[in-house]
Amino acid sequence: MVSIILDCLASGMTHEQILHSYPTLEKEDIFAALTYAALLAKEEFSPISLLPDGIFTDPIHEQKADVAGVQC
């Protein structure tokens, strides 16, 4: 339903028009869809360090991954 709400908004429909077209929705649902879309659209930057043995470390998330043999 999030994509439907976003499509409606992108096409220029007002909140009132969306609520009229989809009577099971409430105004809070539209704001929830926008909040979710904004969360998905945010970019996250994580600095990584590549160690000589092909392992990279992500100090923010404290994760390690083996990228030996992976071509970019």
N, C-alpha and C positions, 0 to 999 in steps of 0.2 A: 504494500500500500504506500510505502514511502516514495517509490518511484512514480506512482500515479499522482500523488500530491505534488511532487516536484515538477512533473510534466505539466500539470494544471497551472502551477504558479509561473513556470517558464513561458507558457502560452499566453499569459496575461490575465488569467482568471483571478478575481478577488477572493479573499477568504470566504466571503458570503456566498459567492457563486459556487465555490467548491463544496461548502457545507450544504447548499441546496441540492447540488448534483449527487452528493453522497451523504444521505441523511443519517447514516450510522456514525459519521465522524463528528467530533467535537472540535472546537477551536484549539484546544490543547493538543490535539492530534497533529494539527498543521505545524504548530510550534515544535512539537517533538520531532517531526520529520525534518524540519529545518535544522534543528540541533544535531540530529544524527548525521545529516548531510555535511554540516560544517565540521563535525568530528572526523568524518572520513576524508574530507578535503585537506585537512591539516597535514603538513609535511613535518616529518620528524628527522632531525639530523643527529646522527650518532657517530662520533669520531671512533675510528678503529685503528688498530696497530697491527701490521703484518709482521709476524715473526719469521725468522729465517727458515724454519721447518714447514712453512706453508700454513701455519695456524694463525688466524686472526683473533684478536681480543677486542671485545666491546666493553670498555670500562663502565659505561653507563648502565648497561643491562647485565653486566658481569657474566657474559656468555663467551664461549669459545667455539670456533667451527673450523673444521679441516677444509681448506680450500686448495690443497695441493692438487695440481693437475687441472684445475678449473681455469678455462680461458675466458677472458673478458673481451 
